[in-house]
Amino acid sequence: MITVARSHGDRGSATDPARAKFPVPEVSSSSPALQRVLSAARAKPKSVALRHDAADALRAAAFVNEAIDAYRVVLAMDPARGTAHRDLGNVLVDNGRLAEGLEALQRAVALLPEEAGTLLGLVRTLQKLGRAAEAAPFVERLAQAAAVHPSDARRALYHALALSQVGRLDDAIAGVRTAIALDDTDAEAWEFLGLLLCDRAAWDEARVAYDAALERAPGRPQTLFHRGTLRLRLGDYEGGFGDYEARWESPLFTTARRDYGVPRWQGEPLGGRALLVHTEQGLGDTLQFVRFIPVARAHGAGRIVIECEDSLVRLLASVSGVDAVVRRGQPLPAVDCHVPLMSLARIAGATVDTVGFATPYLGVDAIARALPPRKAETRLRIGIVFEASRAGGSFGAKSLPIEYFAPLA
């Protein structure tokens, strides 16, 4: 997440006592830094700047919904605060709410017409909406700013990122390298270089870039998240699943945190305790990772409950070792601890050689077995999944035109 100094339309602290009526949210987090920022905002509830800091901290800690609400409070207190419109717009876009995000970013650009982060956010959003022609003038504005300030590493980086958004990948990589040459201490620049090199399938170079980012900002969650994804792609499951745990601290991870009121299971012996396993991402991820449910039983779980999407309830009830399946949104039974489904792979110590253990791990229930047999003369019917969800941010990268499958018909 790129941040820049707040200026161009910020007004500092509010003085109207009525603006203090908005409570600062309480969140379940062990982060002392986050709690300090929230406490400061509670101590001076009329300070717009401290409220904005609180919203930023909530976003950085991946409390997405709380951050969105907090930015809206800032704007209710100071509607002309351009950086708050920008930050609200970016977090909305990051979480797939493109129309709302675009509206916020357009307000931000009206207030901050030359601010690089705002222009970049607008370019990114227009590109996601398929409105590349509208993005072009803002890319040019960033290019002009970089040309006028050739020694400004940050402006060079913003321009490079804008180029990546409009598909000019090689130019973007060159631009990020320029930014790094101007300032090689910038962890974000190294992280973005890693992302762009992944888009070019330059895996080894990308790994070097991510490592360089983490040398400059140890423990940076979004970099660990990206490096974990890369390590998994390359078959380094042990290191990859370890890095991937940082997803819950990353502002880039769009699954909202939930407070289940019980501790999170980290892999210690369960000693008969009841465990809630909750799905966290797409349906395909769930179908892949339920293979690790037996790991919880091997660690001594007394009862295993899965919470999942409605469409998977029947299927997941067939998984060996599962005692109950609950639709998301329905009341949960009493449990002693919880674990996100995709964290089971780390607890299992999964490797390329062991990831396929205990197959098959999904079954066909009695209702499906009772279906009438297929007629002998009927042609075999095979279903093919060729598109990702259009609601997600990776539809284009995970989908194929159905025409590609015509030869199979």
PEUR-V52528 format. One record per pair of residues at least 24 apart in sequence whose C-alpha atoms are under 8 Angstrom apart, sorted by the first residue. I is the first residue (numbers start at 1). GAP is how many residues later the second one is. Records with the same first field share a line. If there is no record, write none. Layout:
BEGIN
I=GAP / GAP
END
This chain:
BEGIN
1=187 / 250 / 251
2=115 / 186
3=114
4=113
6=77
7=76
8=74 / 103 / 104 / 107
9=71 / 72 / 73 / 74 / 102 / 103
10=70 / 71 / 72 / 73
11=67 / 69 / 70
12=35 / 36 / 37
13=33 / 34 / 35 / 36
14=32 / 33 / 34 / 63 / 64
15=31 / 32
16=30
17=29
19=26 / 27 / 58
20=25 / 26
22=51
24=27 / 46
25=41 / 45
28=231
34=24 / 27
48=26 / 29 / 30
52=32
56=31
59=32 / 192
60=189 / 190 / 191
61=187 / 188 / 189 / 190
62=186 / 187 / 188 / 189 / 190 / 191 / 192 / 194 / 195
63=188 / 193 / 194
64=27 / 187 / 190 / 192 / 193
65=191
68=24
80=31
81=30
82=25 / 26 / 27 / 29 / 30
83=25 / 29 / 35
84=24
86=31 / 32 / 35
89=32
90=31
93=32
94=158 / 160
95=159
96=295 / 296 / 297
98=27 / 30 / 31
101=24
102=24
114=27
116=26 / 39 / 42
117=41
120=38 / 39 / 41 / 42
123=39 / 42
124=38 / 41
127=38 / 39
132=34
139=24
151=31
152=27 / 30
153=25 / 26 / 27 / 29 / 30
154=25
157=32
164=32
169=27
172=24
173=24
185=31
186=27 / 30
187=25 / 26 / 27 / 29 / 30
188=25
189=24
191=32
195=31
198=32
203=27
221=25 / 26 / 28 / 29
222=24 / 25 / 27 / 28 / 29 / 30
225=25
235=116 / 117
236=115 / 116
237=113 / 114 / 115
238=108 / 111 / 112 / 113
241=102 / 104 / 105
242=104
245=98
255=25 / 26
260=78
262=73 / 74 / 75 / 76
263=73 / 74 / 75
264=73 / 74 / 75
265=72 / 73 / 74
266=73 / 81
267=32 / 80
268=31
269=30 / 31
270=29 / 30 / 31 / 32
271=28 / 29 / 30 / 31
272=28 / 29 / 30 / 31
273=27 / 28 / 29 / 30 / 62 / 63 / 64
274=27 / 28 / 29 / 30 / 31 / 60 / 61 / 62 / 63
275=26 / 27 / 28 / 29 / 30 / 60 / 61 / 62 / 63 / 64
276=28 / 29 / 30 / 31 / 59 / 60 / 61 / 62 / 63
277=27 / 28 / 29 / 30 / 61 / 62 / 63 / 64
278=28 / 29 / 30 / 60 / 61 / 62 / 63
279=27 / 28 / 29 / 30 / 61 / 62 / 63
280=60 / 61 / 62
283=29
285=57
286=55 / 56
289=52 / 53 / 55 / 56
290=26 / 29 / 51 / 71
291=28 / 66 / 67 / 68 / 70
292=52 / 53 / 56
293=26 / 27 / 28 / 29 / 51
294=26 / 27
295=49 / 52 / 53
296=48
297=24
314=51
315=47 / 48 / 49 / 50
316=46
318=44 / 45 / 46 / 47
319=42 / 43 / 44
320=41 / 42
END
